[in-house]
Amino acid sequence: MKKTGMIRHLFTACLISLSLYVSAQEDSYNNWQLGVYGGISQYYGDISNKTWSSKFADETKFSFGAMARYHFSELHGLGLHFQHSAIYSEKPLKADETTVFDLKYSGTYNHISLQSYLNFTNFLFGVSDRKVDIYGTLGIGVITWNGVLSKISNGNLVVDNTTAAANFLKTRAATFPIGIGLAFTVAPNVKINIESSLTTVLSDEIDFFIDWKEYDILTS
């Protein structure tokens, strides 16, 4: 994935690519919180040169998952997250908009991660019974993926999972997910959360194309 302009685009995409989930929690702070969620996902890597806004035309796919989190206090928690998502991206031309690249990638991934939780609102302003809280998450995880890399012009197959092993390409890697969200209390034990996350995949092979420069990145 090329560096030029990508930091700005990824930061914006992380804010825009949102997941919505509903969670249930007991009244006291030292308890379990369970949730399910659905949203969207985008991929940023070698087979991509679009901005986040351009991707919304045809490169944004659906994502869903579940979460179980234990809260040690009103500030801190630790949760196990699972996410399944489809991803799609295509790159007709290189960054110079002249040189033909002619590749598209379509795939799915499963992501399991252990994420720490910090309630920013309680941390900064003191613990209180609020209707809205701002929080952040940070963790480590493992991702597995399946996909097909092919030509845009004629649909010819370049790589899929049946040939990935022969090409020494991976289908599993470690990840570093980071997220920020808003939690709205709608009932004593029910919250609706709007959350955005950016996951750095410690591999350049999630799209089955290697340029040996950067990690692939997912937003959801």
Number of C-alpha atoms within 10 A of each C-alpha: 20 16 10 9 10 17 11 13 15 21 13 14 24 24 17 17 22 21 22 18 20 20 20 18 19 13 9 10 16 15 15 17 21 18 19 17 20 19 19 21 27 26 26 27 23 26 26 24 22 17 16 24 13 11 20 14 8 10 20 22 19 15 21 19 19 18 21 17 21 19 20 14 14 16 18 19 21 20 19 17 19 19 19 19 21 22 24 23 25 23 19 19 16 15 15 7 10 9 10 12 16 17 23 22 26 17 17 17 18 17 21 20 21 21 23 19 22 21 22 17 16 18 14 9 8 10 13 10 8 11 11 15 17 18 21 18 22 19 19 16 20 17 21 16 21 21 21 20 23 19 17 16 10 8 12 11 13 16 20 18 17 10 12 18 12 9 11 10 19 18 19 19 17 17 22 18 22 19 20 21 21 18 22 17 19 12 10 10 12 18 21 19 23 18 25 25 24 23 23 20 22 18 20 22 23 29 31 23 18 18 12 10 11 17 20 22 22 20 27 28
